[in-house]
Amino acid sequence: LPHTPVAESGRQEDGSYNFDAVFGEMREEIAGADLALVNQEVIIGGEELGVSGYPAFNAPYELGDALADAGFDVVLHATNHALDKGKKGVLNCLAFWEEQYPGMAVLGIHGSAEDQEEIYVYEQEGIRIAVLNYTYGTNGIALPKDMPYAVDLLEREQAAEDLMRAGELADFVVVCPHWGTEYTLEATEEQKDWAQCFADNGADLVLGTHPHVIEPIEWVTSSDGSSETLVYYSLGNFVSTQAAANNMVGVILTFDITKTTQPDGSASASVGNVHAVPMVMHYDSNYTNARAYLYRDYTEELAAAHGVRARFSGFSKEYITQRLTEYI
């Protein structure tokens, strides 16, 4: 979520941008995954549309460069800010990824109806993984009349149809919804209702974003009792310069997917070895020098120098530990 201070942290003396330092401490963790997914909260429309922060965001293309260099393989763009720069923002963003990083999977926004109909499936070692991405809305901005397919929205019939097709194409289905209520530390009834919908329609794993704080993780049993879906309601923030202390804490969810083939030839895939790897978003005084750290690498000295202490003097390594203990 690149607020203006995040953008300024990447600005170079010559006026260009470079965000490598923002992700530098996390690169090994990200690149070590076979498949790394990131929720890109705002559109990457380039300087042509004006780099901007809250409330109508737009990021420079160099943020996309940094995401690719950090090791991400899948970018999730279905968020409430997807239409902040309108149709042009979506088209610029899609063109950037296609031209500069054609191997990057870009989900949640589309330049054609045909593209929206495609289900993304990643395959490795004989395991096929489908990933779906939706948002609850776009901050009241209507879809372009000539691009009703521009953003994937949470709609029951469409989600059920997508999940059915994903289940036919893949061994394991991941749903990434942008949902819930900002800054709420527990899942809302609407989130729980959607989680049940995903479970009933064959999702294996749900990775939630939008609340900007960590929310609980739980198993949700399908209505017919035949399966269970692992649901992480909110991973919290990754990169941002929001002003509340609990916005500074998030998790990277890591897990293994195992495929088991029975003697009769039937196969099933399951999630295991699940770890919520905690991380801390840091910035110095006056929201400068934004960068993300793994919790295990974050020191008392860094916590004491965190810019959020201007609003919450109790921010410390102990405070972070308490939050993580409570929610992980």
Disulfide bonds with the S-S distance in Angstrom:
none
